[in-house]
Amino acid sequence: MVKGLDDRQKQEISIPRHIGIIMDGNGRWAKKKGLPRSAGHKVGANKFREITKHCSKIGVEYLTVYAFSTENWKRPKDEVWFIMKLFKQYMNEALSDFSYENIRVNFLGDKNGFTEDLRNLIDKVEESTKNKTGMTLNIAMNYGGRDEILKAVKEIAMEAQKGAILPNDIKISDISDRLYTKNQPDPDLIIRPSGEYRISNFLLWQSAYSEYVFMDDILWPDFNVKDLERAIEEYSNRNRRFGGV
């Protein structure tokens, strides 16, 4: 296991530089327990804090969590309201709680979908943590991989229209440099609990060579440090060839 890694364990276990987590299963967890879906989101939010701090502790450089997709607005209004309430609560807590953690907070997604007070709070958290030198925490809110790629393509098209770039000169890096994760390494490992075997519009461009670990025996509110370690161990045992042999 990777908890409390010593030098010997670091040689045996390969800690991913960048981990992505699709935090899935809050609603089903609550339903199984006869609770409202909001209860699952509340427990899931607490689990997010726990896993974030542990990733920072064991040396993960980047952690990207999928919290709210562009499609999640279709959910019942009371559920969306509660998620936004939790998000705002977390932002306020991050200003105090994370001030003691060497974690830089970054947001992926379209901030224009949020209320003005929430946008201001997001900006405040990003500004207050920008000089942190430890792990970067990416929170994907109102995020969709297709929307992210479309945004990048539109920016390139505008530059081409102005003559700043020629179509034949467009490179892969030109798209990567216009994504929310600019200057960050692509995720090495993406974890999805809950038993769903799909990527759900998460980091579509960046995950071209990511290793996926789908966990069908656990929902996100029950996910713990040992489950994270289990996923990292599985990742460590894989042979990443990136198209080679």
N, C-alpha and C positions, 0 to 999 in steps of 0.2 A: 504493500500500500504506500501511497505517497505522503501521507500525513506525517509532519515532522521529519522531512527528508534529511538524511545525512548524506555525506559525499558518496558512500557506496550505493545508496538507493538512487541518487541522481544519475549514476552511471547505468543503472538497470532500467529506470523509468525515464521515458522521453516526455518531458513536460512541453505541451504545445505552446508555441509563442502566442497563438491567437485561438481562442475557443469561442464558438458561437453556441447559444442555447435557445432552442424554441421552447419557451415555458408554456407547455400545453397540458390541459387536463383539469384546470381549476373548477370548471362547471361540473364536470362528471364526478370529480371528487366530492363536491358538495351534494350532488344528487344521490350518490351512493350512501351518504350519511344522513339523508333526509333533511338537508339544510338548504337555504337559498343560495343561488349561485354567487351572490356577493360574499358569502362566507368563504367560499373557495378562493376568490380573488384576494381576500384579506390574508389568508394563510399563505397563499402563493407569493404575496408581496414580502412577507416576513422571510420566506424561504429564499427569495432573491437576495435579500441583504446577507443572509448567512453564507450563501454560495459565493457571492461577490467577494466578501472578505477572505474566504478561504482561498479563492483563486489568487488573490493578491498575495496571500501568505506563502503559497507554494511556488511563486515565481512566474505565473502566467503574465505575459506582457500586455495582452489585449483580451478583453472579454466583451462580446457583443450579445446582448439579450434581446429577444424578440418579445416585446411587451404588448404592442397594439398595432395591428396591421391596418392598411387603408381599407380593407374589406370589413374590419370589425365594427365600423360605423353602422352596419346593417343589423347589429344585435339590438335587442330591446332597449328602449331609451333609458329605462331605469338602471339597466346593467351598465350601459356606457357611462351614465352619470356617476355611478359608483366607482368605476375604473378611473375616471378622471379625478374624482375626489381622492382616491388612493394615491394617484400619481402626484397630485398637488401636495398631499401630506408627505409623500416621500421626498419631494423637492425641498420642502421646508426642513425636514429632518436631515437631508444631505448637507444643508448649509451648516448644521451644527455637528451632527454625528460624524460625517465624513471629513470634517475639518481636522480630525485627529488621525485620519487615514491618508496615506500617501497615494491617493487615487484621483486621477483626472477624469472628469465626467464629460462625455460628449454625446450629442443627440443626433440620431439618424432619422430622417423623415421630414415631412412638410409641416413646419411649425405653424403655417398659416391656418391650419385646421383647428387650432386651439384658441381659447379665449385670450384676450389681451393680457389679463393678469397672469395666466399660466405661461404665456410666451415670455413675459417679463421675468418670471421666476426661473424659467429654463435658462434665459440669458444670464441671470445672476449666478446660477449654479455653475455654468460653463466658465464664466469670468472668474469666479472665486477659486476654481480648481485648475485653471489653465497652466499654472506654473508648477504643478505637482510633477514629480519625477518618477513616480511609481507606475502601477498598472493603469492603462486607459480603459475606462468602462464606457462602452457604447450602448446607449439605450435606444432601441428602435421603437419609436412611437409615431403613429400615423405614417408608417413605413410600408413600402411595397417595392420589391425588386424591379418589377417592370416599370413602375413610375420613376424609379431612380435612374434606370438606363435611358428611359425616354427623356428625362431632364438633361442628361449628359448629351444625348444625340441632338436635342434642340439647341443646346449651347454651341456645339460644333457647327450645326447648320447656320446659325446666326453669324459665326465667325467666317464661314465659307462664303456667305452672302456678302459680307463686307470685304472679301478678298484677302482676309488674314490667313487663311489656310486653304490649300487646294485639296479637293476630294481624294486624289491619288496619294496624297501625302499623309492622310489620316492613319494613325497607328493605334495599336491596342492601348498603348499608354495614354493616348489622348482621351480615351473613354475612361480609363481607370482614374486619371487625374481630375475627372469631373464628377466622381462619385462622392458620396458622403464620407467614405473611408479613405479619401486621398491621403497618401503618404503612410498608410498603414499596411502591414503585410496581410495577405489573404488568410482567411481562417484555415488552420490546419485540421481542426476537429470541430464538427457540429454535432451536438447532442439533442435528441428529441425523445423525451419520455412520453407516455400516454398510449403507446401502441399504434400511433398513426405512422404510416410509411410514406410520407411525402414531405416536400420542402416548403410548401405553402408560401411561395413568393418571397423567400428569405435569402438575401445575399446571392441572387441568381448569378451575377457576373463574378463575384468574388469567390464563389464556392466551386468553381470549375474543377479543381483538384482537391477539394476538401475530403477528409475521411468522415463518413457519417456513422454514428452509433445510435440506432433506434432502440429504445428500451420499452418493451411491451408489458413489463411487469410492474410498472410504477407510474403514478400520475404526479404532476409537478409538485403539489403541496406535500407529498410524501418523499420527495427527492431529498437526499441528504449528502453529506460529505463522502460517505462510503460509496454511494452511487456515482458520484463524480470521479472518485478514484478508480472505480470499476471501468468507467468509460475511458479514462486515461490509460489504464493498463491495456485495454483492448486496442486502443490507438497505437500504443508502444509496440505491440506485437505485429503490426501490419507493415508490409513492405511497400513503401510509397515510391512508385516508379515514374510518375508524371509523364506517362506516355512511352517511356523507354522499356528496357527489358531488365 
